[in-house]
Amino acid sequence: MPLPSRRTVSLWTLAVLFVGAGVNHFVRPDGYASIVPPWLPGWLPGAVVLVYLSGVAEIVLGALVLTRWKRWAGWGLVLLLVAVYPANVYMALDHAARGGAEPLQTILWLRLPLQGVLVGWVVRACLLTPPEPRATPALS
């Protein structure tokens, strides 16, 4: 049996990562709600609703990277990663303002460039690969 290609392993890893993260939004919603920046516009739904919506988006888009819709899923994941970046910045700043533990503070700051790595990974795996050829009907 041949080994799976690097692209296949990459797509499956992305799927597991995002679906798992999305499920975690429903398992621990309060933890995620606590990092929703308070300066978000008032017309947006509450923090927990945003947590659930982003969790659904991660689950759906993570699963779609394994389908023929991987290019659309890739664009969706890039937009999602950009959209949640302010929450990661807020979490790092808020932890520092509260005088949080130093090891966690370091992890929170190191996590910020990791978001860019994730964006690059999604782009490479989902968007920079040629689309699969469409089946053409047989001529009779």
N, C-alpha and C positions, 0 to 999 in steps of 0.2 A: 504494500500500500504506500503510495507516494505521500511525502509530507505536504501539509498545506503550504500555500505560498505565503510570503511575508505579508502581502496585502490582505489575504484572508485572515491571518492571525491578527493583524492590526485592526481590521474591521470588527472581528469578534471581541477583541479586547476593548475597543471603544464601546461596543454595544453593552458589554457587561458593566463597564465603568459607569456609563450614563444611566442605564436602567437601574443599576444598584443605587446610584446617587438619588435618582428620582424616587425610588421606593423609600429611601431613607427620609425623604421629605414628609412622608406620611407616618413613618415610625416615630420620628422626633421633630414634629413641626415647631414646637416652641423654641428649640435651639436655633432653627433657621429664622423664625420670626424675630428673634432678638437681634439679628444682624441686619434686618431691613432698615436702611437709613431713615431716620425720622423726618428728613427733609423732602421725602417723596411728595409729589403733589396730592392734595386732599381729594382730588377726583378719582384717584386710584383706589381699588378695594383695600380692605385692611391687610395687615402684614401676613396673617395666617392664610388668607385667600391667595395672596401673591406666592406664598410658599407652596401651596397646593397646585396652583397653576404652573409654576416652574417645575414642580415635580412631575406633573402630567407631561409637560413638554419634554423633559429629560427622558422619561420612559418611552414616549411615542417616537421621538427622534432617535433615541438610542436603538430602538428596535428596527427603525426604518433604514439604518445604515447597512443592514443585512439584506436589504431588498433591492429591487431595481430602482427604487426611489432614493438611493443613497446620495445622489447629488443634491436633491431637495433637502434631505435630512442634514447634509453637510452645511448647507447655507443656514438652515434653522439652528443648528448647534453653534455655528459661529456667532449668529445674532444673539443667541441665548447667553453664550459666554461673555459677550460684550455687555449685554444687559445686566448681568449679575455682578460684573466687576466692581461697580460702586459699593455693593454690599461687602465684598472682600476688603476693599480699602477702608470702609467704615469700621469693619470688625477690627482691623489692625490698629486704626487710630483710636477707637473707643477703648480697646484693651490697654493701650499705652496710657490714655488719659486716666484710666481707673487705677493705674499703678499695678497692672497685672504681672504675673510671674514671668521672669525673663526668658526661660526656655520656650514658653508658649509664644511670647512676643516675637522671638526670632523666627519661629515657625510661621507665624501669621504674615510676617514681612517677606519671608522666602516664598510663601504661597503666591504672592502677587505676580512675579514673573512666570510662575508655573502656568498661570492662566494663558499667557502668550504661547507657551509650549503646547498646551492643549489645543489652542486655535490652530497652530501650525500643523499639529498631528491630524486634526480633522480636515484641514485643507488638503494636506498631502494624501490622506487615505480616501477622502470622498470626492474631492473636487479636481485634483490634478491628475487624475487617471482618466484615460480615454473612456467615453461612454461605451457600454456594451453594444455590439452590433444588433440592429433590429432584424428580426426574422422577416424575410421577404417571402411573399406567397409564391408558390411554384407556378410557373407558367404552363398552361396546358394547351 
